[in-house]
Amino acid sequence: MSNEQPNNPSHGLTLEMIITNLVAHYGWDELAQKIDINCFRSDPSIKSSLKFLRKTQWARSKVERLHTSTFEK
């Protein structure tokens, strides 16, 4: 089935793609202002962000919501 999640705007995007898109759009400093988590403030990198967000559902949800609101069609 190709339409398993037609109402999920993040469907088909990896967490790495989501973070990369947000960093390209906002940069690390503004991203840290929008979502106040340490992995965006202190020595940020895609790798450290992925590690934290994969273990922390509340933070991942915030990142996914920001991505949706930023890149909504």
Secondary structure, DSSP 8 states (H G I E B T S, - for coil): ---SSTT-TTTT--HHHHHHHHHHHHHHHHHHHHS--HHHHSS--HHHHHHHHHH-HHHHHHHHHHHHHHH--
